[in-house]
């Protein structure tokens, strides 16, 4: 049996204790203030205790609870600084590690999925996990042909636990809402639930990773490990060293931050254009900085891991995104509004002022208006505050907009990537990447269009 708590009642009890704990700490804080302690000091200690309990529970439960925590972690930069500080260390810890499952469980899964002689497939196999994630953990090994490999082993009962956690989290999503101002937690949880079956299918993950690995072979900027072997609950890929992005966020040089940010933006927009797939789990634990970029060993490349969640976009990102972004930058309010209505972002029963929609959009797309933009936590917080304040026109208008299901995952991935860029504090030439990779952002040359028709 796995140490992953599998009984729904056990997991539910742990998760249900979270809101009770939050309420208890609030009472404790009130008592401390009554006896004369500083509200600021009490508030800081309260946040620290809340962070520790929240992410301790999420990390211990793995499954959907940890998946939710990872998804939440990339939005840390939207929190007010006095709140974000205590959360930051706990969030970073959650991205990189979780309590391991017992060695006997790992061996049992390997024997069941690779056969009784599974040891013979490896020249070396490290029982101590190198990393742990929401539904599986990674062990380092040496394949029988001498290649260093990463062996991802899925937790027994992961699927059941994943759904149980997300259902329970959904029930008290309103209590979790204040963690990230301006963000509705319930749709995030619903979208994570929709992806459960894909995330559990290592066959799909292997296909997505191999497609990226082959496309980015010899790419000067992006590295994706090749798939070595795959079976149910076990995925073996080439090992990749490098500096985790979480370490760059906490201790990296500005040069590393800027390079990581540029490459992250490049991968976000070039991936769908080149593979027809969007890597949909952009938290810092899934990225590495590797030496040996285009300028030599002192330059950096971006290593990308974990293709368990992808959005399948055969034609790349929808041209509507690029077209609406370009027209917004050009001030074409009526055209933008018509396009948003046609795509379902504005429901037929809603009537909005096109200029008000432009006022809502322009601050959000500020990074695309300039040659280069420095993403900061302060900028992210200002955007979150603008759409979260009920007194704000942006809040009132945002409530009337709709997000069509086909854009939901793209929207979350884009927001998550921006959250990581803000954590990095990176200066990025975003417009350059949009012009290169985003369909519809650069208007089609009429001459080129006529030539294409003539050739056809």
VEXDREN-2710 file (C-alpha; in Angstrom, 1 decimal):
% VEXDREN-2710
k/r/px/py/pz
1/UNK/0.0/0.0/0.0
2/UNK/1.1/3.6/-0.7
3/UNK/1.5/6.2/2.0
4/UNK/-0.7/8.4/-0.2
5/UNK/-3.8/8.8/2.1
6/UNK/-6.3/7.0/0.0
7/UNK/-9.5/6.8/2.1
8/UNK/-11.8/9.7/1.2
9/UNK/-12.8/10.2/4.8
10/UNK/-9.1/10.7/5.8
11/UNK/-8.3/13.1/3.1
12/UNK/-11.6/15.0/3.6
13/UNK/-10.9/15.4/7.3
14/UNK/-7.4/16.9/6.6
15/UNK/-8.7/19.3/4.0
16/UNK/-11.8/20.2/6.1
17/UNK/-9.4/21.2/8.9
18/UNK/-8.0/24.0/6.8
19/UNK/-10.9/26.5/7.1
20/UNK/-11.4/25.5/10.7
21/UNK/-7.7/26.3/11.3
22/UNK/-8.0/29.6/9.5
23/UNK/-10.9/30.6/11.8
24/UNK/-9.1/29.4/14.9
25/UNK/-6.0/31.5/14.1
26/UNK/-8.2/34.5/13.5
27/UNK/-9.6/34.1/17.0
28/UNK/-6.1/33.6/18.4
29/UNK/-5.0/36.8/16.6
30/UNK/-8.0/38.8/18.1
31/UNK/-7.0/37.6/21.5
32/UNK/-3.4/38.7/21.1
33/UNK/-4.5/42.2/20.1
34/UNK/-6.8/42.4/23.1
35/UNK/-3.8/42.0/25.4
36/UNK/-2.0/44.8/23.6
37/UNK/0.2/43.3/20.9
38/UNK/0.9/45.2/17.7
39/UNK/-1.7/44.5/15.0
40/UNK/1.1/44.4/12.4
41/UNK/3.1/41.8/14.3
42/UNK/0.0/39.7/15.0
43/UNK/-1.0/39.9/11.4
44/UNK/2.4/38.8/10.2
45/UNK/2.5/35.8/12.6
46/UNK/-1.1/34.9/11.6
47/UNK/-0.1/34.8/7.9
48/UNK/3.0/32.7/8.7
49/UNK/1.0/30.1/10.6
50/UNK/-1.7/30.0/7.9
51/UNK/0.9/29.5/5.2
52/UNK/2.6/26.7/7.1
53/UNK/-0.6/24.8/7.8
54/UNK/-2.0/25.3/4.3
55/UNK/1.0/24.1/2.4
56/UNK/1.9/21.4/4.9
57/UNK/-1.5/19.8/4.4
58/UNK/-1.4/20.2/0.6
59/UNK/2.1/18.8/0.4
60/UNK/1.3/15.8/2.6
61/UNK/-1.8/14.9/0.7
62/UNK/-0.1/15.2/-2.7
63/UNK/-2.9/14.4/-5.2
64/UNK/-5.3/17.1/-6.1
65/UNK/-4.5/19.1/-3.0
66/UNK/-0.9/19.5/-4.0
67/UNK/-1.8/20.1/-7.7
68/UNK/-4.0/22.9/-6.5
69/UNK/-1.2/24.3/-4.4
70/UNK/1.2/24.3/-7.4
71/UNK/-1.4/26.0/-9.6
72/UNK/-1.9/28.6/-6.9
73/UNK/1.8/29.1/-6.3
74/UNK/2.4/30.9/-9.6
75/UNK/0.0/33.7/-8.5
76/UNK/1.9/34.5/-5.4
77/UNK/3.2/37.7/-7.0
78/UNK/-0.4/39.0/-7.0
79/UNK/-0.6/39.1/-3.2
80/UNK/0.1/42.3/-1.3
81/UNK/3.7/42.2/-0.1
82/UNK/2.8/42.1/3.6
83/UNK/0.8/38.9/2.8
84/UNK/3.1/37.5/0.2
85/UNK/6.3/37.4/2.3
86/UNK/5.2/34.6/4.7
87/UNK/3.7/32.6/1.9
88/UNK/6.7/32.7/-0.5
89/UNK/8.9/30.2/1.3
90/UNK/6.1/27.7/1.7
91/UNK/5.0/28.0/-1.9
92/UNK/8.5/27.5/-3.2
93/UNK/9.0/24.4/-1.0
94/UNK/5.8/23.0/-2.4
95/UNK/6.9/23.4/-6.0
96/UNK/10.0/21.3/-5.5
97/UNK/9.3/18.6/-2.9
98/UNK/6.7/16.5/-1.0
99/UNK/6.9/13.6/1.5
100/UNK/8.1/10.5/-0.5
101/UNK/6.3/7.2/-0.8
102/UNK/8.0/4.2/0.8
103/UNK/10.6/2.4/-1.2
104/UNK/8.6/-0.9/-1.0
105/UNK/5.7/0.9/-2.8
106/UNK/8.0/2.2/-5.5
107/UNK/9.5/-1.3/-6.1
108/UNK/6.0/-2.9/-6.1
109/UNK/4.8/-0.4/-8.9
110/UNK/8.0/-1.0/-10.9
111/UNK/7.6/-4.8/-10.6
112/UNK/4.0/-4.7/-11.6
113/UNK/4.5/-2.4/-14.6
114/UNK/8.0/-3.4/-15.8
115/UNK/8.1/-7.0/-14.8
116/UNK/9.8/-9.0/-12.0
117/UNK/13.2/-8.4/-13.6
118/UNK/12.8/-4.6/-13.7
119/UNK/16.2/-4.2/-11.9
120/UNK/17.9/-5.6/-15.1
121/UNK/16.6/-2.6/-17.1
122/UNK/18.8/-0.3/-15.0
123/UNK/22.6/-0.2/-14.3
124/UNK/21.7/1.9/-11.3
125/UNK/18.5/3.0/-9.6
126/UNK/18.3/5.4/-6.6
127/UNK/15.6/4.5/-4.1
128/UNK/15.6/8.0/-2.7
129/UNK/13.4/10.2/-4.8
130/UNK/15.0/13.1/-6.6
131/UNK/11.7/15.0/-6.7
132/UNK/8.0/14.6/-5.9
133/UNK/5.0/16.0/-7.6
134/UNK/1.2/15.8/-7.3
135/UNK/0.6/12.3/-8.7
136/UNK/4.0/10.8/-8.8
137/UNK/7.7/11.0/-7.8
138/UNK/10.9/10.9/-9.7
139/UNK/13.9/8.7/-9.2
140/UNK/17.3/9.0/-10.7
141/UNK/18.8/6.0/-12.5
142/UNK/21.1/4.8/-15.3
143/UNK/19.3/2.9/-18.1
144/UNK/20.8/-0.4/-19.3
145/UNK/22.4/1.5/-22.3
146/UNK/24.3/3.8/-20.0
147/UNK/22.0/6.9/-20.3
148/UNK/21.2/8.8/-17.1
149/UNK/17.4/8.7/-16.7
150/UNK/14.6/10.1/-14.7
151/UNK/12.0/7.5/-13.6
152/UNK/8.6/8.9/-12.8
153/UNK/6.5/6.5/-10.7
154/UNK/2.8/7.2/-10.2
155/UNK/1.4/7.0/-6.7
156/UNK/-1.1/4.1/-6.3
157/UNK/-4.6/5.5/-5.9
158/UNK/-3.5/8.8/-7.3
159/UNK/-6.6/9.2/-9.5
160/UNK/-9.1/8.6/-6.7
161/UNK/-7.2/10.9/-4.4
162/UNK/-6.9/13.6/-7.1
163/UNK/-10.7/13.8/-7.6
164/UNK/-11.5/13.5/-3.9
165/UNK/-9.2/16.4/-3.1
166/UNK/-10.5/18.7/-5.8
167/UNK/-14.1/18.0/-5.0
168/UNK/-13.5/18.9/-1.3
169/UNK/-11.4/22.0/-2.2
170/UNK/-14.3/23.1/-4.5
171/UNK/-16.7/23.0/-1.5
172/UNK/-14.8/25.6/0.4
173/UNK/-13.3/27.5/-2.5
174/UNK/-14.9/30.8/-1.2
175/UNK/-12.8/30.6/1.9
176/UNK/-9.7/30.1/-0.2
177/UNK/-10.6/33.0/-2.5
178/UNK/-8.9/35.7/-0.5
179/UNK/-5.6/34.0/-1.1
180/UNK/-5.4/35.5/-4.6
181/UNK/-7.2/38.8/-5.0
182/UNK/-9.1/39.1/-8.3
183/UNK/-9.1/35.4/-9.0
184/UNK/-12.1/33.1/-8.9
185/UNK/-10.8/29.9/-7.3
186/UNK/-13.8/27.6/-8.2
187/UNK/-13.2/27.7/-12.1
188/UNK/-9.5/26.9/-11.5
189/UNK/-10.4/23.8/-9.5
190/UNK/-13.0/22.8/-12.1
191/UNK/-10.5/23.1/-14.8
192/UNK/-8.0/21.0/-12.9
193/UNK/-10.7/18.3/-12.4
194/UNK/-11.3/18.3/-16.2
195/UNK/-7.6/17.4/-16.7
196/UNK/-7.4/14.6/-14.2
197/UNK/-7.7/11.7/-16.7
198/UNK/-5.0/13.2/-19.0
199/UNK/-2.6/13.8/-16.1
200/UNK/-2.9/10.2/-15.0
201/UNK/-2.2/8.8/-18.5
202/UNK/1.5/8.5/-18.9
203/UNK/1.0/7.3/-22.5
204/UNK/-0.4/10.7/-23.4
205/UNK/2.4/12.5/-21.5
206/UNK/5.0/10.4/-23.3
207/UNK/3.6/11.4/-26.7
208/UNK/3.5/15.1/-25.8
209/UNK/7.0/15.1/-24.4
210/UNK/8.5/13.1/-27.3
211/UNK/6.8/15.5/-29.8
212/UNK/8.5/18.5/-28.0
213/UNK/11.8/16.7/-27.6
214/UNK/12.0/15.9/-31.4
215/UNK/10.9/19.4/-32.4
216/UNK/13.4/21.1/-30.1
217/UNK/16.3/18.8/-30.9
218/UNK/19.4/21.0/-31.5
219/UNK/17.4/24.1/-30.6
220/UNK/19.8/26.7/-29.2
221/UNK/17.4/27.9/-26.5
222/UNK/15.1/25.1/-25.3
223/UNK/15.9/21.6/-24.1
224/UNK/13.3/18.8/-23.7
225/UNK/14.4/15.3/-22.5
226/UNK/13.7/12.4/-24.8
227/UNK/11.4/9.6/-23.7
228/UNK/13.2/6.4/-23.1
229/UNK/10.4/4.0/-21.9
230/UNK/6.8/4.2/-20.9
231/UNK/4.2/1.9/-19.4
232/UNK/1.2/2.4/-17.1
233/UNK/2.2/4.3/-14.0
234/UNK/5.9/4.5/-15.1
235/UNK/7.6/7.0/-17.4
236/UNK/11.4/6.9/-18.1
237/UNK/13.0/9.9/-19.7
238/UNK/16.5/11.2/-20.2
239/UNK/17.8/12.9/-17.0
240/UNK/18.3/16.7/-17.1
241/UNK/20.4/18.7/-14.7
242/UNK/20.3/22.4/-14.3
243/UNK/19.2/25.1/-11.9
244/UNK/15.5/24.9/-10.9
245/UNK/13.7/28.1/-11.7
246/UNK/12.6/28.4/-8.1
247/UNK/16.3/28.9/-7.2
248/UNK/16.6/31.5/-9.9
249/UNK/13.6/33.3/-8.4
250/UNK/15.1/33.3/-4.9
251/UNK/18.8/33.7/-5.6
252/UNK/19.5/34.2/-9.4
253/UNK/21.4/37.0/-10.9
254/UNK/19.5/39.6/-12.9
255/UNK/21.1/38.2/-16.1
256/UNK/19.8/34.8/-15.2
257/UNK/16.3/36.2/-14.4
258/UNK/16.1/38.1/-17.7
259/UNK/17.3/35.1/-19.8
260/UNK/14.9/32.7/-18.0
261/UNK/12.0/35.2/-18.5
262/UNK/12.8/35.6/-22.2
263/UNK/13.0/31.9/-22.9
264/UNK/9.9/31.2/-20.9
265/UNK/8.0/33.7/-23.0
266/UNK/9.5/32.2/-26.1
267/UNK/8.5/28.7/-25.2
268/UNK/5.0/29.8/-24.3
269/UNK/4.3/31.2/-27.7
270/UNK/6.6/29.0/-29.9
271/UNK/5.6/25.7/-28.5
272/UNK/2.0/25.6/-29.9
273/UNK/3.3/27.0/-33.2
274/UNK/5.9/24.3/-33.6
275/UNK/4.2/21.3/-32.0
276/UNK/0.5/22.0/-31.9
277/UNK/0.7/21.5/-28.2
278/UNK/0.6/24.0/-25.3
279/UNK/2.6/23.0/-22.1
280/UNK/-0.1/23.7/-19.6
281/UNK/1.6/23.4/-16.2
282/UNK/4.0/26.4/-16.0
283/UNK/5.0/26.4/-12.4
284/UNK/8.7/27.0/-11.6
285/UNK/9.3/23.4/-10.6
286/UNK/8.9/22.3/-14.2
287/UNK/11.7/24.5/-15.6
288/UNK/15.5/24.5/-15.4
289/UNK/18.3/26.9/-16.5
290/UNK/21.1/25.0/-18.3
291/UNK/24.5/26.3/-19.4
292/UNK/25.5/26.3/-23.1
293/UNK/23.2/28.7/-24.8
294/UNK/23.8/30.3/-28.3
295/UNK/26.6/32.5/-26.8
296/UNK/28.6/29.6/-25.3
297/UNK/28.9/28.0/-21.9
298/UNK/28.3/31.3/-20.1
299/UNK/24.9/31.6/-21.8
300/UNK/21.8/29.8/-20.7
301/UNK/19.1/27.5/-22.2
302/UNK/15.7/26.6/-20.8
303/UNK/15.0/23.0/-19.8
304/UNK/11.4/22.0/-19.8
305/UNK/9.9/19.1/-17.8
306/UNK/6.5/17.5/-17.1
307/UNK/4.1/17.3/-20.1
308/UNK/1.3/15.6/-18.2
309/UNK/-1.0/18.5/-18.9
310/UNK/-1.1/20.0/-22.4
311/UNK/-3.7/21.8/-24.5
312/UNK/-3.9/20.3/-28.0
313/UNK/-3.9/23.2/-30.5
314/UNK/-3.3/21.6/-34.0
315/UNK/-3.2/25.1/-35.7
316/UNK/-1.3/26.7/-32.9
317/UNK/-2.7/29.4/-30.6
318/UNK/-6.0/30.8/-32.0
319/UNK/-5.4/33.7/-34.4
320/UNK/-8.2/35.6/-32.6
321/UNK/-5.8/36.2/-29.7
322/UNK/-3.2/37.8/-31.9
323/UNK/-5.7/39.8/-33.9
324/UNK/-7.6/41.2/-30.9
325/UNK/-4.3/42.0/-29.2
326/UNK/-3.0/43.9/-32.3
327/UNK/-6.2/45.8/-32.8
328/UNK/-6.3/46.7/-29.1
329/UNK/-2.8/48.2/-29.4
330/UNK/-3.9/50.0/-32.5
331/UNK/-6.9/51.5/-30.6
332/UNK/-9.5/49.9/-32.8
333/UNK/-12.2/49.7/-30.1
334/UNK/-15.2/48.8/-32.3
335/UNK/-13.3/46.0/-34.2
336/UNK/-12.0/44.5/-30.9
337/UNK/-15.5/44.5/-29.4
338/UNK/-17.0/42.9/-32.5
339/UNK/-14.3/40.1/-32.4
340/UNK/-14.8/39.5/-28.7
341/UNK/-18.6/39.2/-29.3
342/UNK/-18.1/36.8/-32.2
343/UNK/-15.8/34.6/-30.2
344/UNK/-18.2/34.5/-27.2
345/UNK/-16.2/36.7/-24.8
346/UNK/-19.2/38.9/-24.6
347/UNK/-22.5/37.0/-24.4
348/UNK/-25.4/38.0/-26.7
349/UNK/-27.5/39.2/-23.8
350/UNK/-24.7/41.7/-22.7
351/UNK/-24.2/45.1/-24.2
352/UNK/-20.9/46.8/-23.4
353/UNK/-19.3/50.1/-24.3
354/UNK/-16.4/49.3/-26.7
355/UNK/-14.3/52.1/-25.3
356/UNK/-14.9/50.8/-21.7
357/UNK/-13.7/47.4/-22.9
358/UNK/-10.5/49.1/-24.3
359/UNK/-9.9/50.8/-20.9
360/UNK/-10.2/47.4/-19.3
361/UNK/-7.8/45.7/-21.7
362/UNK/-5.0/48.2/-22.2
363/UNK/-3.4/48.0/-18.7
364/UNK/-3.3/44.2/-19.0
365/UNK/-1.5/44.2/-22.3
366/UNK/1.0/46.9/-21.3
367/UNK/3.9/44.4/-21.7
368/UNK/3.1/44.1/-25.4
369/UNK/3.0/47.9/-26.0
370/UNK/6.7/48.5/-25.5
371/UNK/10.0/47.0/-26.9
372/UNK/10.8/45.5/-23.6
373/UNK/9.0/45.3/-20.3
374/UNK/10.1/44.6/-16.7
375/UNK/7.6/42.2/-15.0
376/UNK/7.4/42.9/-11.3
377/UNK/5.3/41.8/-8.3
378/UNK/4.2/45.4/-7.9
379/UNK/2.8/45.5/-11.5
380/UNK/1.0/42.1/-10.9
381/UNK/-0.4/43.4/-7.6
382/UNK/-1.7/46.6/-9.3
383/UNK/-3.5/44.5/-12.0
384/UNK/-5.0/42.2/-9.4
385/UNK/-6.1/45.1/-7.2
386/UNK/-7.7/46.8/-10.2
387/UNK/-9.9/43.9/-11.2
388/UNK/-10.6/42.8/-7.6
389/UNK/-11.9/46.1/-6.2
390/UNK/-15.7/46.2/-6.3
391/UNK/-15.6/50.0/-6.6
392/UNK/-13.4/49.8/-9.7
393/UNK/-15.0/50.1/-13.2
394/UNK/-12.6/47.3/-14.2
395/UNK/-14.2/45.0/-11.6
396/UNK/-17.8/45.9/-12.8
397/UNK/-16.9/45.3/-16.5
398/UNK/-14.9/42.1/-15.8
399/UNK/-17.9/40.5/-14.2
400/UNK/-19.8/40.9/-17.5
401/UNK/-17.2/39.3/-19.7
402/UNK/-17.2/35.6/-20.4
403/UNK/-14.4/33.1/-20.9
404/UNK/-15.3/30.5/-23.6
405/UNK/-14.3/27.0/-22.6
406/UNK/-11.9/26.6/-25.5
407/UNK/-9.9/29.6/-24.2
408/UNK/-9.9/28.6/-20.5
409/UNK/-6.7/26.6/-20.4
410/UNK/-4.9/29.1/-22.7
411/UNK/-5.9/31.9/-20.3
412/UNK/-4.7/30.1/-17.2
413/UNK/-1.4/29.2/-18.8
414/UNK/-0.8/32.7/-19.9
415/UNK/-1.7/34.2/-16.5
416/UNK/0.5/31.6/-14.8
417/UNK/3.4/32.3/-17.1
418/UNK/3.0/36.1/-16.4
419/UNK/3.0/35.2/-12.7
420/UNK/6.3/33.4/-13.0
421/UNK/7.8/36.3/-15.0
422/UNK/6.8/38.6/-12.2
423/UNK/8.4/36.3/-9.6
424/UNK/11.5/36.4/-11.7
425/UNK/11.4/40.2/-12.0
426/UNK/12.6/39.7/-15.6
427/UNK/13.0/42.3/-18.3
428/UNK/11.5/40.6/-21.4
429/UNK/11.2/41.6/-25.1
430/UNK/7.7/40.2/-25.2
431/UNK/6.6/42.0/-28.3
432/UNK/9.5/40.3/-30.2
433/UNK/8.1/36.8/-29.3
434/UNK/4.5/37.8/-30.2
435/UNK/5.6/39.1/-33.6
436/UNK/7.6/35.9/-34.3
437/UNK/5.1/33.2/-33.0
438/UNK/1.6/34.5/-32.3
439/UNK/-0.8/34.0/-35.3
440/UNK/-2.7/37.1/-36.2
441/UNK/-0.5/39.5/-34.3
442/UNK/1.4/40.7/-37.4
443/UNK/-1.2/41.6/-40.1
444/UNK/-0.8/39.5/-43.2
445/UNK/0.8/41.4/-46.1
446/UNK/-1.9/41.8/-48.8
447/UNK/0.7/41.1/-51.5
448/UNK/1.7/37.8/-49.8
449/UNK/-1.9/36.9/-49.4
450/UNK/-2.6/37.5/-53.1
451/UNK/0.5/35.5/-54.1
452/UNK/-0.7/32.6/-51.9
453/UNK/-4.1/32.6/-53.6
454/UNK/-2.5/32.8/-57.1
455/UNK/-0.3/29.8/-56.3
456/UNK/-3.2/27.8/-55.1
END
